[in-house]
Amino acid sequence: MIDRISDAREAYLKLEVLYGDTSAQSIFVAWDKWGKVKYHRRMPPGDFVERFKNGLQDVREQSVEVPSTVVLAVFQQAIKSHPESTKYMADMRVDAHDPELMEKVYPDFIRSQLPAQGSVLGVHKRVK
């Protein structure tokens, strides 16, 4: 691709055209990775929420706007197989028009899971 280009500026510009913008592949990779975040047994709910939020941030870094209702749907998909989350999902009441929707869901979810987990939040910060 650039192996025969001797001018550094020309090589840079060619690479920038190919890799400088968000590509469909990079969006797919970020979305797929986010979609694979699941709430598992023995996983502290705080760890799960942090991993989920980090995955969402990776998607948003690809210049993808994700409406809060879609974030909620992906969140529900991620927690649905955990046996302790079924009651939470059944009792969940949300206002889909609330701009702070997920910022209310995350702590509410963590609180709902702590008695079942019997543990501390277990939140680990992401290191880039």
N, C-alpha and C positions, 0 to 999 in steps of 0.2 A: 504494500500500500504506500508506504513512504520510504522504502528502502532505496529507491533510486533518486530521491530528492536530496540534493546537496545543500540547498538553501534552508537554514534553520527556520526562518520566518514562514516560508512556504510550507514546510513540513508541519509547523505548529498550526497554521491556518487550516490545513487539510485535516489534521487530527481534531481540531476544535469543531469543524463541521460535522465530523463523524461522531464525536463523543462529548462535545461540549453541552449539548442540550439534553433535556430529559428525553429518554427514548421509551418506546413502548415496552422494550425488554426490561428496562430498569423499573418501570412502573409495575410490570407483572411480577418481577422478583420481590419488590417491596410488599406488594399486596399479598402475594402468595405466602411470604414469610409471616406477615401479620395474621393472615387467616389460619396459620398453623399454631398460633398461640392458643393453648387450651388450659383450662382449669382442671388440675388432676388431684387425685387423692394425695394427702400429705403435703400438698403445696400450700404454703401460707397464702391467704387471700391477698395480702399486701404485695407479695412477690408477683402473683398473677396480674394484679392491676398494673404494677409498674411495667411488667413485660408487655402487657397489652398496650399501654400508653406509649411505650417505646416503639412498638411496631407501628402504631398509628403515626407517630412522628416521622418514622422512616418513609411512610407513604406520603405524608404531607411535604416532606423534603423533595419529593419528585414533582412538586408543583401541582399536586392533586388536592382539590378541595373535597372533603368528605363531609356531607351533611350529618348533623348530630343524630338524625334518625337512622342513617346507615351505620354510624358508629354503634348505636344501640343494638341494631340487628346483628352486627358482627360480634358484639359483646355477648349477646344472648346465645349465639351459636357457640361461642367459646366456652360458656359455662354450662350448657345444657346437659352434657353427659356426666357432670359431677353430681352424685346423689344428694348432696347437701344443698345444691342450688335450686332444686325443683320447687321447693316451697317459696324461696325468694322470687323466682320467676312468676309463680302463680299469684303472689301477693303484690307484685310490682305495680305501682301506679306512677305514671309519668305524664308530663305535659310535653308533647312533641314540639311545641312552639317555644319552649323555654330555651333561651340561648345558653343557659348554664346547665342544660339537661345532664350531660355526662359528669360534670363536676359535682352534681348531686348524687348521681347513680354510684360512682366509685366508692365514696365513703359509706354510703348506705349498704352497698353490697359487702364491703369489708366487715362492717358491724354485724350484718346478718350471718356472716360465716364464722365469726370468732368463737361463739359458744360451741359450735360443732367441731371446730378445729382444736379448740382448747390450747391455743398457742398465741404467741405475740404476732404482731403484724408481719415481721420478717421481710421488711422492705430493703432491697439492695439497690443502690444507685447505679445507673448505667455509666460506664466509662467509655469514652470515645477515643 
